[in-house]
């Protein structure tokens, strides 16, 4: 009898094992899910409520690795990788992955070669650069061979949108479609973008919240139809636009794009703003979005004023300040050799990198407070009463001559030497406005 029981148990174990093997073969993620449902229920439940789950996309489809992959390691009997890259996502989302790979977002990790990263590393320190700059921009992903090729603590968490992956791909889809829900509805909302697009140098979050667009969104969230399978501006929703509406989402004439630069005509990041090579087409792309809700005249007039503000910033402040800094460097007038080791370099940096960008982004997104009080007001104050006095302290003949000519001949700066009453009368009569329209009229 005992032998029969033992035999029965053995057959039962073999039968159960066979069933498990068949189930695992039919669904290679079944073992992962059974374990993670107990060990990390939050992660499991995010996935269970996702479109991936609805469509039978499990753990192995995304995390499965191949022999020879730099980030591959054995886990639960399978060869997997912690890192899921745009190349992995591109197995199913081929077009989205290609657009992302060719976008400006994918180059964000190249900040490692910029003055931003240099400043963070030398004036701050590497931990500040990693937990600050690289958390948004991304960096070269490092692996830890002693921890079975898992992500190294040296660059954790490295979910920055422009990270440089071991498989050669650039970017991180999970920067916007956060794990493990990968929700389109979430990616359509401004909070997703505002993790990175905020603060003193690129306050798109704050400008959006100030603008009529942001006001309309936050008072009409329940009318935005965010969970819709299709999300066409002016058709599936019309209460307000979000960041995705303008830069990525579909219109009646344009498909969804994951190239966030396709509708941006100005490059506002550098010291002196530049129009992109194909700016006319990109502006037409954005105007098509605008006219989903507005008449054509409204966005055309917006761009007229926006262009004028950018030209004003460029010609009145950015170009002269850049030329003065060039003269100081060419004449070896700066006292210390390292970048940011002279006070005027910090003043110049904040003039364009912080205040100048705030003004430009404020005008681009219709945030009046950021255009003026947080923008051009601070640019002007610091240009005239910090930057120029600091430049004159070097007593360099070429710099002195340049500043003297600018303040006494250039009509943009001669207000300093004229009576207030006279200037106010010109403002009332419109003469100053006419003069500036001539200087910065639409090109």
Order of alpha helices (4+ residues) and beta strands (2+ residues): alpha-alpha-alpha-alpha-alpha-beta-beta-alpha-alpha-alpha-alpha-beta-beta-alpha-alpha-alpha-alpha-alpha-beta-beta-alpha-alpha-alpha-alpha-alpha-alpha-alpha-alpha-alpha-alpha-alpha
